[in-house]
Each structure stands twice: as C-alpha cells, then as structure tokens.
Amino acid sequence: MLAIGTKAPDFTLPDQNGNSVTLSNFRGKKVVLYFYPKDMTAGCTKQACGFAELYPHFVEKEAVVIGVSKDSTASHKKFETRYDLPFILVSDPELTAIQAYDVWKEKNMYGRKTMGVVRTTYLIDEAGVIVQAFGKVKAADNPRQMLELL
C-alpha cells in the first residue's frame, strides 16, 4: 500500500464504456480510488452498491469515485448495468494501476497461495496527493467510511 503524503501515480485506463480515464484529469477534485478483486462477487457487489447508494453525497462534496479491477470493460459494463452503478469503473488487465498502487499481493485462499488484488481504498486530494489509505477494507463499511472522511 502506498503511504499517505505520496503523489498518486497517474494512469490512463479504459472505463466501462471504453472511454479513456486519466487520473490527473481529476485534479481540483477529491478522488476516492478503490481497488477490488472481481465484478459480480459478493463483497465487491456490496462495496459497489454502497458507493452507488451514497453517490449523491460524494457528488455534493465534489468527489469522484473510481473503482479499479483487472476485469474487462465488458465485465464492468455488465456490473454497472446490473447494479445501476453511477460511477467510473476502470479496467486494468495489465495491472498497470494495480501494481503502481501496490495492491497486487499474494493471498491465501483455502490453503492455496494465489496472487490477487487486495481490497484497498485511497483518498486523493485536489492536488493529486494521497491523504488517506485503507488496506484490507471491509466491503460493506468502506463507502460510508470514505464519505465520512470527506
């Protein structure tokens, strides 16, 4: 996980609609950047739906919410459509941002070691600096936690 006070690594990745999203284009706004393992899974769905439910409050606070996983843009589109997600989901199959933000880690699943995304959320300020970082977040609690920080 990256340290608080670190300049947020920039990236350009495709969103669920195939449009390029560049993090530095959001300078001047706060960004909630959250990394999650996989579309349509229980925890990831709880987290995404939590952000969706609270999304109007994030907008009121002039904050942008961006979800990142290694799933395809097509998978993100299905996820967005199925759960009516109003925020940006970027696809990172090459692990560009995932590795830059140090969230690609060894995980122990049922006694088997695998590599995967550790659920992590960063709050980035208007100048592009990480002001909060949370690793191994609880999916259901994370959206409210981030809103309270704003």
Phi and psi restraints in degrees (value plus and minus 20) as a CYANA .aco file:
   2 LEU   PHI     -98.2   -58.2
   2 LEU   PSI     130.3   170.3
   3 ALA   PHI     -99.8   -59.8
   3 ALA   PSI     129.9   169.9
   4 ILE   PHI     -81.8   -41.8
   4 ILE   PSI     118.4   158.4
   5 GLY   PHI      75.8   115.8
   5 GLY   PSI     -28.9    11.1
   6 THR   PHI     -98.0   -58.0
   6 THR   PSI     122.6   162.6
   7 LYS   PHI     -88.9   -48.9
   7 LYS   PSI     109.4   149.4
   8 ALA   PHI     -86.3   -46.3
   8 ALA   PSI     104.5   144.5
   9 PRO   PHI     -79.2   -39.2
   9 PRO   PSI     113.0   153.0
  10 ASP   PHI     -99.3   -59.3
  10 ASP   PSI     133.9   173.9
  11 PHE   PHI    -173.7  -133.7
  11 PHE   PSI     138.8   178.8
  12 THR   PHI    -149.8  -109.8
  12 THR   PSI      98.1   138.1
  13 LEU   PHI    -158.7  -118.7
  13 LEU   PSI     136.9   176.9
  14 PRO   PHI     -97.9   -57.9
  14 PRO   PSI     122.4   162.4
  15 ASP   PHI    -112.2   -72.2
  15 ASP   PSI    -193.0  -153.0
  16 GLN   PHI     -84.1   -44.1
  16 GLN   PSI     -35.6     4.4
  17 ASN   PHI    -123.6   -83.6
  17 ASN   PSI     -15.8    24.2
  18 GLY   PHI      65.2   105.2
  18 GLY   PSI     -15.5    24.5
  19 ASN   PHI    -104.8   -64.8
  19 ASN   PSI     124.9   164.9
  20 SER   PHI     -94.6   -54.6
  20 SER   PSI     112.8   152.8
  21 VAL   PHI    -138.5   -98.5
  21 VAL   PSI     102.5   142.5
  22 THR   PHI    -132.8   -92.8
  22 THR   PSI     103.1   143.1
  23 LEU   PHI     -76.1   -36.1
  23 LEU   PSI     -63.7   -23.7
  24 SER   PHI     -84.2   -44.2
  24 SER   PSI     -35.3     4.7
  25 ASN   PHI     -89.0   -49.0
  25 ASN   PSI     -32.3     7.7
  26 PHE   PHI    -118.5   -78.5
  26 PHE   PSI      -8.0    32.0
  27 ARG   PHI     -77.2   -37.2
  27 ARG   PSI     122.2   162.2
  28 GLY   PHI      76.7   116.7
  28 GLY   PSI     -29.2    10.8
  29 LYS   PHI    -148.1  -108.1
  29 LYS   PSI     135.7   175.7
  30 LYS   PHI     -99.6   -59.6
  30 LYS   PSI     125.4   165.4
  31 VAL   PHI    -146.2  -106.2
  31 VAL   PSI     107.1   147.1
  32 VAL   PHI    -116.4   -76.4
  32 VAL   PSI      88.8   128.8
  33 LEU   PHI    -129.2   -89.2
  33 LEU   PSI      92.4   132.4
  34 TYR   PHI    -140.8  -100.8
  34 TYR   PSI     117.0   157.0
  35 PHE   PHI    -126.4   -86.4
  35 PHE   PSI     112.5   152.5
  36 TYR   PHI    -157.9  -117.9
  36 TYR   PSI     135.7   175.7
  37 PRO   PHI     -89.4   -49.4
  37 PRO   PSI     -67.6   -27.6
  38 LYS   PHI    -181.0  -141.0
  38 LYS   PSI     115.7   155.7
  39 ASP   PHI     -78.5   -38.5
  39 ASP   PSI     128.5   168.5
  40 MET   PHI      49.9    89.9
  40 MET   PSI     -15.8    24.2
  41 THR   PHI    -108.2   -68.2
  41 THR   PSI     141.2   181.2
  42 ALA   PHI     -76.0   -36.0
  42 ALA   PSI     -75.6   -35.6
  43 GLY   PHI     -84.3   -44.3
  43 GLY   PSI     -63.0   -23.0
  44 CYS   PHI     -86.5   -46.5
  44 CYS   PSI     -54.4   -14.4
  45 THR   PHI     -88.9   -48.9
  45 THR   PSI     -62.5   -22.5
  46 LYS   PHI     -79.0   -39.0
  46 LYS   PSI     -65.0   -25.0
  47 GLN   PHI     -84.7   -44.7
  47 GLN   PSI     -67.9   -27.9
  48 ALA   PHI     -83.1   -43.1
  48 ALA   PSI     -63.2   -23.2
  49 CYS   PHI     -87.2   -47.2
  49 CYS   PSI     -52.8   -12.8
  50 GLY   PHI     -83.5   -43.5
  50 GLY   PSI     -65.2   -25.2
  51 PHE   PHI     -83.9   -43.9
  51 PHE   PSI     -58.7   -18.7
  52 ALA   PHI     -84.0   -44.0
  52 ALA   PSI     -63.7   -23.7
  53 GLU   PHI     -82.7   -42.7
  53 GLU   PSI     -59.5   -19.5
  54 LEU   PHI    -112.3   -72.3
  54 LEU   PSI     -21.0    19.0
  55 TYR   PHI     -72.3   -32.3
  55 TYR   PSI     -62.2   -22.2
  56 PRO   PHI     -76.8   -36.8
  56 PRO   PSI     -52.8   -12.8
  57 HIS   PHI     -91.8   -51.8
  57 HIS   PSI     -55.3   -15.3
  58 PHE   PHI     -85.1   -45.1
  58 PHE   PSI     -60.9   -20.9
  59 VAL   PHI     -83.7   -43.7
  59 VAL   PSI     -63.2   -23.2
  60 GLU   PHI     -76.5   -36.5
  60 GLU   PSI     -55.2   -15.2
  61 LYS   PHI    -109.9   -69.9
  61 LYS   PSI      -9.1    30.9
  62 GLU   PHI      35.5    75.5
  62 GLU   PSI      21.6    61.6
  63 ALA   PHI    -130.4   -90.4
  63 ALA   PSI     127.0   167.0
  64 VAL   PHI    -125.5   -85.5
  64 VAL   PSI     118.8   158.8
  65 VAL   PHI    -131.0   -91.0
  65 VAL   PSI     107.4   147.4
  66 ILE   PHI    -151.2  -111.2
  66 ILE   PSI     102.8   142.8
  67 GLY   PHI    -119.6   -79.6
  67 GLY   PSI     120.7   160.7
  68 VAL   PHI    -150.2  -110.2
  68 VAL   PSI     109.0   149.0
  69 SER   PHI    -166.1  -126.1
  69 SER   PSI     153.3   193.3
  70 LYS   PHI    -107.6   -67.6
  70 LYS   PSI     -16.4    23.6
  71 ASP   PHI     -84.5   -44.5
  71 ASP   PSI     137.8   177.8
  72 SER   PHI     -90.5   -50.5
  72 SER   PSI     144.5   184.5
  73 THR   PHI     -82.5   -42.5
  73 THR   PSI     -56.2   -16.2
  74 ALA   PHI     -83.8   -43.8
  74 ALA   PSI     -61.5   -21.5
  75 SER   PHI     -84.0   -44.0
  75 SER   PSI     -63.0   -23.0
  76 HIS   PHI     -81.0   -41.0
  76 HIS   PSI     -60.2   -20.2
  77 LYS   PHI     -82.8   -42.8
  77 LYS   PSI     -63.6   -23.6
  78 LYS   PHI     -82.7   -42.7
  78 LYS   PSI     -62.3   -22.3
  79 PHE   PHI     -81.8   -41.8
  79 PHE   PSI     -67.6   -27.6
  80 GLU   PHI     -79.5   -39.5
  80 GLU   PSI     -67.6   -27.6
  81 THR   PHI     -86.5   -46.5
  81 THR   PSI     -66.1   -26.1
  82 ARG   PHI     -82.5   -42.5
  82 ARG   PSI     -57.4   -17.4
  83 TYR   PHI    -131.7   -91.7
  83 TYR   PSI      -9.9    30.1
  84 ASP   PHI      32.4    72.4
  84 ASP   PSI      33.1    73.1
  85 LEU   PHI    -101.8   -61.8
  85 LEU   PSI     104.0   144.0
  86 PRO   PHI    -112.2   -72.2
  86 PRO   PSI     -14.0    26.0
  87 PHE   PHI    -138.0   -98.0
  87 PHE   PSI     156.7   196.7
  88 ILE   PHI     -99.7   -59.7
  88 ILE   PSI     114.0   154.0
  89 LEU   PHI    -140.8  -100.8
  89 LEU   PSI     100.5   140.5
  90 VAL   PHI    -126.4   -86.4
  90 VAL   PSI     125.5   165.5
  91 SER   PHI    -117.3   -77.3
  91 SER   PSI     108.5   148.5
  92 ASP   PHI    -152.2  -112.2
  92 ASP   PSI      41.8    81.8
  93 PRO   PHI     -86.1   -46.1
  93 PRO   PSI     -43.5    -3.5
  94 GLU   PHI    -108.0   -68.0
  94 GLU   PSI     -20.1    19.9
  95 LEU   PHI      45.5    85.5
  95 LEU   PSI       6.4    46.4
  96 THR   PHI     -79.6   -39.6
  96 THR   PSI     -80.6   -40.6
  97 ALA   PHI     -94.9   -54.9
  97 ALA   PSI     -57.7   -17.7
  98 ILE   PHI     -76.6   -36.6
  98 ILE   PSI     -63.6   -23.6
  99 GLN   PHI     -97.5   -57.5
  99 GLN   PSI     -56.9   -16.9
 100 ALA   PHI     -81.1   -41.1
 100 ALA   PSI     -52.2   -12.2
 101 TYR   PHI    -115.0   -75.0
 101 TYR   PSI     -12.4    27.6
 102 ASP   PHI      37.8    77.8
 102 ASP   PSI      26.5    66.5
 103 VAL   PHI    -136.3   -96.3
 103 VAL   PSI     -16.0    24.0
 104 TRP   PHI    -112.5   -72.5
 104 TRP   PSI      88.0   128.0
 105 LYS   PHI    -155.3  -115.3
 105 LYS   PSI     143.8   183.8
 106 GLU   PHI     -94.9   -54.9
 106 GLU   PSI     113.0   153.0
 107 LYS   PHI    -142.9  -102.9
 107 LYS   PSI     133.8   173.8
 108 ASN   PHI    -130.6   -90.6
 108 ASN   PSI      85.8   125.8
 109 MET   PHI    -130.4   -90.4
 109 MET   PSI      89.7   129.7
 110 TYR   PHI      34.0    74.0
 110 TYR   PSI      21.9    61.9
 111 GLY   PHI      63.7   103.7
 111 GLY   PSI     -24.3    15.7
 112 ARG   PHI    -126.6   -86.6
 112 ARG   PSI     111.7   151.7
 113 LYS   PHI    -107.2   -67.2
 113 LYS   PSI     109.4   149.4
 114 THR   PHI    -158.6  -118.6
 114 THR   PSI     143.1   183.1
 115 MET   PHI    -116.3   -76.3
 115 MET   PSI     122.0   162.0
 116 GLY   PHI    -189.7  -149.7
 116 GLY   PSI     156.3   196.3
 117 VAL   PHI    -100.8   -60.8
 117 VAL   PSI     107.5   147.5
 118 VAL   PHI    -110.1   -70.1
 118 VAL   PSI     104.8   144.8
 119 ARG   PHI     -76.6   -36.6
 119 ARG   PSI      95.6   135.6
 120 THR   PHI    -161.6  -121.6
 120 THR   PSI     122.0   162.0
 121 THR   PHI    -150.0  -110.0
 121 THR   PSI     113.7   153.7
 122 TYR   PHI    -136.3   -96.3
 122 TYR   PSI     122.7   162.7
 123 LEU   PHI    -128.7   -88.7
 123 LEU   PSI     101.6   141.6
 124 ILE   PHI    -131.8   -91.8
 124 ILE   PSI     112.0   152.0
 125 ASP   PHI    -102.2   -62.2
 125 ASP   PSI     159.6   199.6
 126 GLU   PHI     -82.5   -42.5
 126 GLU   PSI     -40.8    -0.8
 127 ALA   PHI    -114.2   -74.2
 127 ALA   PSI     -18.9    21.1
 128 GLY   PHI      65.2   105.2
 128 GLY   PSI       5.5    45.5
 129 VAL   PHI    -130.5   -90.5
 129 VAL   PSI     118.0   158.0
 130 ILE   PHI     -91.3   -51.3
 130 ILE   PSI     100.6   140.6
 131 VAL   PHI    -128.5   -88.5
 131 VAL   PSI     -36.9     3.1
 132 GLN   PHI    -168.1  -128.1
 132 GLN   PSI     127.8   167.8
 133 ALA   PHI    -165.8  -125.8
 133 ALA   PSI     110.4   150.4
 134 PHE   PHI    -149.6  -109.6
 134 PHE   PSI     100.0   140.0
 135 GLY   PHI    -121.5   -81.5
 135 GLY   PSI     135.4   175.4
 136 LYS   PHI      28.9    68.9
 136 LYS   PSI      27.8    67.8
 137 VAL   PHI     -91.1   -51.1
 137 VAL   PSI     135.8   175.8
 138 LYS   PHI    -103.7   -63.7
 138 LYS   PSI      99.2   139.2
 139 ALA   PHI     -73.8   -33.8
 139 ALA   PSI     -65.5   -25.5
 140 ALA   PHI     -90.6   -50.6
 140 ALA   PSI     -50.5   -10.5
 141 ASP   PHI    -111.3   -71.3
 141 ASP   PSI     -41.5    -1.5
 142 ASN   PHI     -79.1   -39.1
 142 ASN   PSI     -64.4   -24.4
 143 PRO   PHI     -78.7   -38.7
 143 PRO   PSI     -65.3   -25.3
 144 ARG   PHI     -86.4   -46.4
 144 ARG   PSI     -60.7   -20.7
 145 GLN   PHI     -76.7   -36.7
 145 GLN   PSI     -65.0   -25.0
 146 MET   PHI     -89.3   -49.3
 146 MET   PSI     -59.1   -19.1
 147 LEU   PHI     -82.9   -42.9
 147 LEU   PSI     -62.1   -22.1
 148 GLU   PHI     -83.4   -43.4
 148 GLU   PSI     -52.4   -12.4
 149 LEU   PHI     -86.6   -46.6
 149 LEU   PSI     -52.1   -12.1
